[in-house]
Structure formats: C-alpha cells, structure tokens
Amino acid sequence: MPSSTSSSDWLRFLRTLLATALASGAVLWLFIMGVNPYGDLPVSWPFFDRGPVDGNARYSFPMLARSGAFDSALFGTSSSRLIRPAALNPAFGARFANLSMNSATSTEQVRLLEVFLAHHPAPRVVAFGLDVQWCLTPPLDEKVTFRGFPDWLYDDSWPGRWRDYLHMFDMYSAEKAGQAFGQWTGLRPRVYGRDGYTRFVPPDEQYDPARAATHLDGVEPWDVPKDISRPPESWEMPTVDRLHAALQAIPPATLKLLFFVPYNHHFIATAPGPALAVQTECKRRVAAVAAATPNTAAIDFMFPSPITLNDDNYWDVHHYRVGIAERIVADLAQALRGATSEDYRTLALPR
C-alpha cells in the first residue's frame, strides 16, 4: 500500500509540474506576442507603445524600416550611427530614420534597404555611409557577422510575418519583450531613439584627448586581400556590384546619396601601395556607379582633410565626435548645391 500511494503521489506531482510548466510557457508566449518587441507580428496589443529595443539592431530596425513615420533612410555601420535624423531632416526636407547597424555587412544593409523599399515605394532620400564594408574583395565579403542575422524578421512574403510567432518563444525574445515592457512603463530608459539614433559614445564633455590617442597609436591603413599581380580594374569587388544593384531598385526620382565616411587619417592609406590602390579603386568604381545612376551623388570624406587630420575629432579611428557628425550633414547639403570645401571631394552629383 505505501508503495502504491507513493507512486500515485509522484504521478500527481509530475502532472502538476507539467501543467504548471505548460501554463507558464503559454503565459510567457502570450506576453511576448502581445508586447511584440520587434514590431513584426500581424496581431499584438494595439495599445502598446513600441519603439526599437536595445541590443542587436538587426532585430530592432526592420520595425523602423516598415514605419510610415519616415520617407527617407540612412544605411551604414557604426561609422554613420552618430548622424542625427533631426539634423538630416531640415537639410534635405525629409523625415529620416538612421538604420545604421554596428559592423553591418553590405549584404545586411541591402537586406534592410529591401524592407524599407517594400514599405516606401517612393522614398525621398536614400543615403549610404560607405566604409570598408563596401570595398571588400574575396574572401572577406562575408554575408553576416558573428552577431547573426534574423532572416525571418525581414520576410514580408506570405506567410512570412505570420511565421514569426514561432520565433517568439525563445529567451532572446523574452528578454527583448521585457525591455520593451520596461520602456513602455518608464521603468527602463530608451537607448535607441524612435528614429534609430543613439549617441553611443560618451558625452562630449568627457572627451579625453590623451585617452583617445591610445586608440589611434599603432594603427595601420585598412587593406583587403587581392591579387596585386593584376591591375586594380580587374579586381573582384562584389560589394560595389551589390551597391550598384541596390541602387537600381530605388526609383529614379529618389535622391540617392553615397558618402565615404571620414575615418581618422591613421586608418586612411596615403602612401603608394596595395592599401591605397584598393581604396582608390573602390572610390573610382563607386563614382562610376553614381554617375551611371539617375539622381545620385557620391561624396568623399575619406582622405586627409581638416576633419580627418585632427586627432581631437575622434574617439578612435572609426568614430568621430558628435560635432563632426553635424558637420558632415552640413557638408553633404553644401556639396549637393555644388559648393566645394576642404572637408570633402565631390565624386559625382545628381543628373
């Protein structure tokens, strides 16, 4: 009898444990779906005030790319993240989202552009901050980074976004739902602005030239593998080909703005050699793509200039200070008017 009773108690305990686990899982799943932290689900809580959540922007930015709050977008890596939409908007008469993502490959940037174009068939401005990611030669032209890329979040086809419910039941989505709920209730600050912008560097009053100098010392100009036995024009640059194809998908009336970002001069090749050759060839090809594409400008900030030669303008070789971001916006608007400056070189203007 004791053995029978013990077995019955264990079965009851296991059934209760299983029922509790299933009920808890169902409640968690319903909570995540209601919060809809990525803003991708067709049905979720309609009253919930969503914004991009902190973390991997590859999960947060498809929501912004689909938003009707914008008619223009900036794509790039962290070297473009400090450019404020609030500064771009009056300069170009547009409503920008900054969709630049840390270390975003050219493939990832184009994929996000495709989502943006699917929901904005006639954008006012599409801008690309071009850096080393757009000048890679094989085998460095990787499709994604170690951060991973959630292809499912970028799928607008049927039943793409309905399948997204299956991706909600994991710990990452649970964490992001908690962050989104915290932002909504005011218990957690918003890191990304509603236009995608965030100042990821310290406040400017905390800038320390001596500390910044430690991030500049010993830096070599960026270079990529290539067959230097062949002339530069024969090198493979699939990233520039990808840019060309992406621009063809944008309506002719849309202003397409390409600009090489102002890396610090330590990271820019100036001496004759393979590094300078690949940078020069990449710019030549981008300029040719811009010249062959309607309503496209190409502006170069990536050379020794009053911006790039002043080390006090930088936190490290890739990231300039906030004031330089504002200066880039003013320079871009000025360049489109045909004006010249020591800050930039005009490679192509709209036609």
C-alpha positions in Angstrom: 0.0 0.0 0.0 2.7 2.6 0.8 4.4 1.9 -2.5 1.1 2.4 -4.3 0.4 5.6 -2.5 3.9 6.9 -3.2 3.6 6.1 -6.9 0.2 7.9 -7.0 1.7 11.0 -5.3 4.6 11.1 -7.7 2.3 10.9 -10.7 0.1 13.7 -9.3 3.2 15.8 -8.7 4.5 15.2 -12.2 1.2 16.1 -13.8 1.0 19.3 -11.7 4.6 20.2 -12.6 3.9 19.6 -16.3 0.7 21.6 -16.2 2.4 24.4 -14.4 5.2 24.5 -16.9 2.9 24.4 -19.8 0.7 27.2 -18.3 3.7 29.3 -17.5 5.1 28.8 -21.0 1.8 29.7 -22.5 1.5 32.9 -20.4 5.1 33.9 -21.4 4.4 33.2 -25.1 1.2 35.3 -24.9 3.1 38.1 -23.2 5.9 38.2 -25.8 3.3 38.1 -28.6 1.3 40.9 -27.0 4.3 43.1 -26.4 5.6 42.3 -29.9 9.2 43.6 -29.2 10.3 43.6 -32.8 7.1 45.2 -34.2 6.7 42.4 -36.8 3.7 40.4 -35.7 0.5 41.0 -37.6 -1.6 40.8 -34.4 -0.5 42.1 -31.0 -1.5 44.5 -28.3 -2.8 47.6 -30.2 -2.4 49.9 -27.2 1.3 49.1 -26.7 3.7 52.0 -27.5 6.5 50.2 -29.3 10.0 51.5 -30.1 13.3 49.9 -31.0 14.7 47.9 -28.1 18.3 47.8 -27.0 20.7 45.2 -28.3 21.3 43.8 -31.8 19.9 46.4 -34.2 19.3 43.7 -36.8 16.3 42.7 -34.7 15.1 46.3 -33.9 15.4 48.1 -37.2 13.1 46.2 -39.5 10.3 47.8 -37.5 11.7 51.2 -38.3 12.2 50.3 -41.9 8.5 49.4 -42.2 7.3 52.5 -40.3 5.3 55.2 -42.2 6.8 57.8 -39.9 9.7 58.2 -42.3 10.2 58.9 -46.0 14.0 58.6 -46.0 16.7 56.4 -44.5 20.4 56.3 -43.9 22.2 52.9 -44.0 25.6 52.2 -42.8 27.7 50.8 -39.9 28.7 52.4 -36.6 30.7 55.0 -38.6 27.3 56.5 -39.6 25.4 56.0 -36.4 26.2 59.4 -34.9 24.5 61.3 -37.8 21.2 62.6 -36.4 18.0 62.4 -38.4 17.0 65.6 -36.6 19.9 67.3 -38.4 19.3 65.5 -41.8 15.6 66.3 -41.9 15.8 70.1 -42.3 18.9 69.8 -44.5 17.1 67.6 -47.0 13.4 68.4 -46.4 12.8 64.8 -45.4 11.9 62.5 -42.5 14.9 60.3 -41.9 15.4 57.1 -39.9 19.1 56.2 -39.2 19.2 52.5 -39.9 23.0 52.1 -39.5 24.0 49.0 -37.6 27.3 48.1 -35.9 29.6 46.2 -38.3 26.7 45.7 -40.8 27.9 43.9 -43.9 26.9 45.2 -47.3 24.5 42.2 -47.6 22.8 43.1 -44.3 22.5 46.7 -45.3 20.9 45.9 -48.7 18.5 43.4 -47.0 17.3 46.2 -44.7 17.0 48.5 -47.7 14.8 46.0 -49.4 12.4 46.0 -46.4 12.4 49.8 -46.4 11.6 50.0 -50.1 8.9 47.4 -49.8 7.1 49.8 -47.5 8.3 53.0 -49.0 8.0 52.6 -52.8 8.8 56.3 -53.5 11.3 57.4 -50.8 12.6 61.0 -50.8 16.2 60.2 -49.9 18.2 57.0 -49.5 21.7 57.5 -48.1 24.6 55.2 -47.6 27.6 55.8 -45.4 30.3 53.9 -47.2 33.2 52.4 -45.3 35.5 49.4 -45.6 32.5 47.1 -45.8 31.7 48.4 -49.3 35.3 47.9 -50.6 35.9 44.3 -49.7 37.4 41.8 -52.0 37.0 38.0 -51.7 37.2 36.1 -49.3 36.4 38.9 -46.8 33.0 39.6 -48.3 31.0 37.8 -45.6 27.2 37.8 -45.7 26.7 38.1 -41.9 28.8 38.8 -38.8 29.2 36.8 -35.6 26.1 38.7 -34.4 23.9 36.6 -36.6 21.1 37.8 -38.9 17.4 37.0 -38.3 16.3 36.5 -41.9 12.8 35.7 -40.7 12.3 39.3 -39.5 12.9 40.6 -43.0 10.4 38.4 -44.8 7.3 40.2 -45.8 6.0 37.5 -48.1 3.1 35.2 -47.2 3.1 33.6 -44.7 6.4 35.2 -43.6 5.3 37.5 -40.8 2.7 35.0 -39.5 5.5 32.5 -39.1 7.3 35.0 -36.8 5.0 33.9 -34.0 7.1 30.7 -33.9 10.2 32.7 -33.2 8.8 34.5 -30.2 9.2 31.6 -27.8 12.9 31.9 -27.0 15.0 33.5 -24.3 16.2 36.4 -26.5 12.7 37.4 -27.5 11.6 37.1 -23.9 14.4 39.4 -22.8 13.5 41.9 -25.5 9.8 41.8 -24.6 10.9 42.6 -21.0 12.9 45.5 -22.2 10.1 46.8 -24.4 7.6 46.5 -21.5 10.1 48.3 -19.2 10.4 51.2 -21.8 6.6 51.4 -22.1 6.1 51.6 -18.3 9.0 54.0 -17.9 11.0 51.6 -15.7 13.7 51.3 -18.4 15.2 54.2 -20.5 15.1 54.0 -24.2 18.5 53.5 -25.8 17.6 53.8 -29.4 15.5 56.9 -30.4 12.3 56.3 -32.3 14.2 57.4 -35.4 17.0 54.8 -34.8 19.5 57.4 -33.5 21.5 56.9 -30.4 24.7 58.6 -29.1 26.8 55.5 -28.4 29.9 57.5 -27.5 30.4 59.2 -24.1 29.2 62.8 -23.6 31.5 65.2 -25.3 32.4 66.9 -22.0 34.0 63.6 -21.1 36.3 63.6 -24.1 39.9 62.9 -23.1 42.4 63.6 -25.9 45.1 61.5 -24.2 42.8 58.5 -23.9 41.6 58.9 -27.5 45.2 59.0 -28.6 45.7 55.4 -27.2 43.1 54.2 -29.8 45.0 55.9 -32.6 48.6 54.8 -32.0 49.9 51.9 -34.0 47.0 51.8 -36.4 47.7 50.7 -40.0 45.7 51.8 -43.0 42.9 49.3 -43.8 43.7 46.9 -46.5 42.0 43.8 -48.0 43.3 40.7 -49.8 43.7 41.0 -53.6 45.8 39.7 -56.4 48.3 42.6 -56.7 49.8 40.9 -59.8 46.7 42.1 -61.7 45.7 45.7 -62.4 43.2 47.2 -59.9 40.4 47.5 -62.5 40.4 43.7 -62.8 40.0 43.0 -59.0 36.8 41.5 -57.8 34.7 43.9 -55.7 31.3 42.2 -55.3 30.3 44.7 -52.7 30.4 47.6 -55.2 28.4 45.4 -57.6 25.9 44.8 -54.8 25.7 48.6 -54.2 25.0 49.1 -58.0 22.2 46.5 -58.0 20.7 48.0 -54.8 20.6 51.5 -56.3 18.8 50.2 -59.4 15.9 49.1 -57.2 15.4 52.6 -56.0 13.1 54.8 -58.0 14.9 57.3 -60.3 13.1 60.3 -58.6 14.6 59.4 -55.2 17.8 61.2 -54.2 20.5 58.6 -53.7 23.3 59.9 -51.5 26.5 58.0 -51.2 29.3 59.2 -49.0 32.6 57.7 -47.9 32.8 58.3 -44.1 35.7 60.3 -42.6 37.9 57.7 -41.0 40.8 59.1 -38.9 43.9 59.7 -41.1 45.7 56.8 -39.3 43.3 54.4 -41.0 43.4 56.0 -44.4 46.1 54.9 -46.9 48.2 57.7 -48.4 51.5 56.0 -49.3 51.7 54.2 -52.7 51.0 50.5 -52.2 48.2 47.9 -52.1 46.1 49.7 -49.4 46.0 52.9 -51.3 45.3 51.1 -54.6 42.3 49.3 -53.2 40.9 52.4 -51.6 41.4 54.4 -54.8 39.9 51.7 -57.0 36.8 51.3 -54.7 36.2 55.1 -54.9 36.6 55.1 -58.7 34.0 52.3 -59.0 31.6 53.9 -56.7 31.9 57.2 -58.6 31.2 55.4 -61.8 28.2 53.7 -60.3 26.9 57.1 -59.1 27.5 58.7 -62.4 25.6 56.0 -64.2 22.6 56.1 -61.8 19.9 58.8 -62.0 19.7 61.3 -59.2 22.8 60.0 -57.4 25.6 61.9 -55.6 28.9 60.5 -54.3 30.9 62.5 -51.8 34.2 61.5 -50.3 35.3 62.4 -46.8 37.8 59.6 -46.6 41.1 61.4 -47.3 43.5 63.7 -45.4 41.4 66.8 -44.6 40.8 69.3 -41.8 38.4 66.7 -40.4 40.5 63.5 -40.6 43.9 65.0 -39.8 42.7 66.4 -36.5 43.0 63.6 -33.9 40.9 65.7 -31.5 37.9 65.0 -33.7 38.0 61.3 -32.9 37.3 58.8 -30.2 39.1 56.1 -32.3 40.0 55.6 -35.9 36.4 54.7 -36.9 34.3 57.0 -34.7 34.3 60.8 -34.8 32.8 63.1 -32.2 29.2 64.4 -32.3 30.2 67.8 -33.6 31.8 66.1 -36.7 28.5 64.3 -37.4 26.7 67.6 -37.5 29.5 69.0 -39.8 29.1 66.0 -42.2 25.4 66.8 -42.6 26.1 70.5 -43.4 28.9 69.4 -45.8 26.6 67.0 -47.6 23.9 69.6 -48.1 26.6 72.1 -49.3 28.1 69.6 -51.7 24.7 68.9 -53.3 24.5 72.6 -54.1 27.8 72.4 -56.0 29.9 74.1 -53.3 33.4 73.0 -52.6 35.2 72.5 -49.3 38.5 71.1 -47.9 36.3 68.7 -45.9 35.2 66.6 -48.9 35.7 65.8 -52.5 32.7 65.6 -54.9 32.9 62.4 -56.9 29.5 62.7 -58.6 26.5 64.9 -58.5 22.8 64.1 -59.4 21.8 64.2 -63.0 
